[in-house]
Amino acid sequence: MQEMMAGGDMTFNNRANWAAVYFQKAGLAERVRRGVYRLSQDGRQLLESQPNRVEYGTLRQYPSYVEWEKNGLQYSLRITSGA
């Protein structure tokens, strides 16, 4: 039986989808079409290094991820502050 999230999504699917988004934003993968991603050269190099985990600190080594994260934080701050 699959573990379900409160919103009804399967936990594994949710986490895999977010991982794909994070890899894409870091420039480690590109979206070929819906549900299909391809590793970029940087993505291949990262995985060839055989990291135990890919965490936020790993992703923050890539400028495009940092920029995306910064823009998202600015957006969140505008929403919560009412600006």
C-alpha positions as CSV (number, residue, x, y, z in Angstrom):
1,M,0.0,0.0,0.0
2,Q,1.3,3.4,-1.0
3,E,1.8,6.1,1.7
4,M,-0.6,9.0,1.0
5,M,-0.2,12.7,1.8
6,A,-3.0,14.8,3.4
7,G,-4.0,16.2,0.0
8,G,-4.4,12.7,-1.5
9,D,-1.2,12.5,-3.5
10,M,1.1,9.6,-3.1
11,T,4.1,10.6,-1.1
12,F,6.6,8.9,-3.5
13,N,5.2,10.6,-6.6
14,N,5.1,14.0,-4.8
15,R,8.7,13.8,-3.7
16,A,9.9,12.5,-7.1
17,N,8.1,15.4,-8.8
18,W,9.7,18.0,-6.5
19,A,13.1,16.4,-7.0
20,A,12.7,16.8,-10.8
21,V,11.7,20.5,-10.3
22,Y,14.7,21.1,-8.1
23,F,17.1,19.4,-10.6
24,Q,15.6,21.4,-13.4
25,K,16.0,24.7,-11.5
26,A,19.6,23.9,-10.7
27,G,20.3,23.2,-14.4
28,L,20.9,19.5,-13.6
29,A,18.0,18.2,-15.8
30,E,15.8,19.5,-18.6
31,R,12.1,18.7,-19.1
32,V,11.7,16.9,-22.4
33,R,7.9,16.6,-22.1
34,R,5.4,16.1,-19.4
35,G,6.8,13.6,-16.9
36,V,10.0,13.0,-18.8
37,Y,13.3,14.6,-17.8
38,R,16.8,14.3,-19.2
39,L,20.0,14.9,-17.1
40,S,22.2,17.7,-18.3
41,Q,26.0,17.4,-18.4
42,D,26.1,19.0,-14.9
43,G,23.5,16.5,-13.7
44,R,25.5,13.6,-15.1
45,Q,28.7,14.9,-13.5
46,L,26.9,15.2,-10.1
47,L,25.6,11.7,-10.2
48,E,28.9,10.3,-11.4
49,S,30.4,11.6,-8.2
50,Q,28.0,9.2,-6.5
51,P,26.7,11.5,-3.7
52,N,25.0,9.7,-0.8
53,R,22.2,12.4,-1.0
54,V,21.4,15.5,-3.0
55,E,20.3,18.1,-0.5
56,Y,19.6,21.8,-0.6
57,G,23.3,22.5,0.1
58,T,24.2,20.5,-3.0
59,L,21.7,22.4,-5.1
60,R,22.9,25.7,-3.8
61,Q,26.3,25.1,-5.5
62,Y,24.4,25.9,-8.8
63,P,23.8,29.6,-9.5
64,S,20.5,29.0,-11.3
65,Y,19.1,27.2,-8.3
66,V,20.2,30.0,-6.0
67,E,18.6,32.6,-8.2
68,W,15.3,30.6,-8.4
69,E,15.3,30.1,-4.6
70,K,16.0,33.7,-4.0
71,N,13.2,34.8,-6.4
72,G,10.8,32.4,-4.7
73,L,11.7,33.7,-1.3
74,Q,11.1,37.3,-2.5
75,Y,7.7,36.3,-3.9
76,S,6.8,34.6,-0.6
77,L,7.8,37.6,1.4
78,R,5.7,39.9,-0.8
79,I,2.7,37.6,-0.4
80,T,3.0,37.4,3.4
81,S,3.7,41.1,3.9
82,G,0.9,42.1,1.6
83,A,3.1,44.1,-0.7
